[in-house]
Amino acid sequence: MLMVARTFVSTEASAEEVVQDTWLAVIRGIDGFEGRSSLRTWVYRILVHTAKRRGTRESRIVPWGNLTAEDRGSTVDPALFRADDDQYPGGWLSFPQEWHSAEGSVLAGEVRAHLRAAIDALPDRKRVVITLRDVMGHSSDEVCDMLEISAANQRVLLHRARAAVRAQLADFLVGDDGPRDGGGELG
């Protein structure tokens, strides 16, 4: 439930509150459950509606911390740069080390990070469909019921979401130096 809520709201804490609000709504409304869908689908519908309302409300608010973040100092440690009296003032003291991390878990971690970023960059509707289907493993029918969308709409959203994520991963996996995984093919 947290994962679905997180697709609509901006923070983990907000997603946790959405889940709590959902359970409160379930408890308050259980007498109104008519059994026209499974209990799971009914609960997820409440979750989606609660998360959408919260996400819409959050999108209109800029957190106070974001307004002052620029005033909290440098984003890069100033000690990494040359002094003002140096031959090349303000330049890097040394070049960053090259990352030769194509092995096992390091590459897998990088791929997961790029995959998460690609999913997070999707528009809301595509992000929630791909999260429910491919990350959480819900069936097409369950997703249609939860989000109250048609099967055709769900297929289109999922296809476009997968295509966008695949394109993002292709850019990462097949860089300027050639494929990082030895094959360069994405399924």
N, C-alpha and C positions, 0 to 999 in steps of 0.2 A: 504494500500500500504506500509505503514511503517513496518508493521508486516512481510510482505513478504520480503521486502528489508533487514530487520534485520536478516533474516535467512542466508543471504549470506555475510554480512559485520560484522565488529567487534564492532562497536559502534553505539549508537543511532544517534549521529551527522552525521556519515557516511551514515546511512540509510536515514536521512532527505535529505542529498545531493543527494542521488540516486533518491529519489522521485522527487526532483526539476529537476534533469537532465532528468528524464523520461518525465515530463510535457513539458520541453523544446523540447525534441525530438518529442513528440506528436504534439506540435504546428508546428514545422518545417516540420514534415512529414505527416500532416493530408491530404494534397493533394494526397499523395501516397496511402492512405487507399482505398483498393479495395472492401471492404465489403465481403470478403470470410469467415470472421469470425465476431463475434459481435465486436462492438467497445471496449467493456470492455475487451474481450480476447486479442484484438490487443494491447491495452494499457498495459495489464499485461505482454504480451510477451516482449514488450519494457522494462518494469520494470525488468523482470527477466534477460534479456540480459545485461542491464546496471548494475544490482546488481552483476551478475556473474563476469563481467569484473572488477568491483571495488573490489570485494572480492578477486579475483585472484591477483590483484595488491597489495592489503593490506597484503596478506599473505606473500609477499616477503619483506615487510618492517617491521622493529621493531621500534615502536615509541620511541622517545628520552626519554620520561618519564619512559618507562619500563627499560631503561638501567641504570637509576639512582635510581630506587625505593628501591633497597637494602641499599642504603646509607642514607636513610631518617630516620633512627632510628629503634627502636624495633617494631615488629609486635604485641607484647603483652606488656602491661604496666609493666615496671620493678618493680613498687610498689607492684605488686601482688605476688612477690617472697620474700623468706627469704634472709636476709642480709648475707654477706660473713662470719661474725663472729657468725652466728647462729649455733646451733647444727646440723641442716640439711641445709647447705648453698645451695641457688639456688632452693630449693623446694618451692612448693606453700605455701602461708601463710594459706590459708583455701581451703577446697574442694569446688568446684562449687555446687550451690544449685541444687537439683533435680528438673526436670521439670515434673510436673503432669498436663499436659495440654491437656488431651484428650477431653475436652469439646468444643462444637460448633465452634465458629469462630477461636479459636486458632488452633485447629486441621485442620480446613479447610485451614487456611493460611499456615500451615506447609505442607499440602498435595499439595497446589498450588505451593509452592516453590520447593518441590521435583519434581512435575510434570514439572515445567519450566526447572529445572536443567536436568531432564531426556531427555526432548526434545532438549535442547541445546547441550547435549552430543552426539546426533545422528550425523552420517555422513550427509553432506550437502543435498544430494538427498532425503534421508529419512526424514530429518528435514523439508524441504520445502514442501514435500507432506503431511505429517501429519499436518503441520501448515495450509496449504491451505484447507485441507479436514475437520479436526476435530476442529481446533481452529477458522478458519474463515468461515467454512460452505460452501465452494465451492463444486459444484457437481463434480463427477468423470470426466465427459466430459469437464467441464471447466478447471480442473487441467491438463488433457491431452493436451488440446489446449494451455494453458498458458506455459506449460513446454516442449511442443512438444515431448511428449512421448506416447507410445502405452498404451491402456487400460490395457493390461496384465502387463506391466511394472509398471504402476501406482498401480495396485492391489497388486503386490508383494512388492513394496516399502512401501505401506501403511500397509500391513500386518506385515512386518518385523519391521517397526517403532513402530506399536502398541504393538507388542510382547516385544520389548526391553523396551518400556516405562512401560508396565504392569509389567515386571520383576523387574524394578527399584522400582516401587511403592509397589510391594509385599514385597521386602526387607525392605522397610520403614514401611509399615502397619502391617506386621507380623514379629515383631522383636523377640529378644531372650525371652522376657517376654510374648509372645503370641500376639494375635491380639489387635490392638489399637482401632479398631472400634467396637469390640464386635463380629464381624462375621468372619473376616479373609478372606472372599471370594472377589475376584476381578472379575467383569463381564467380 
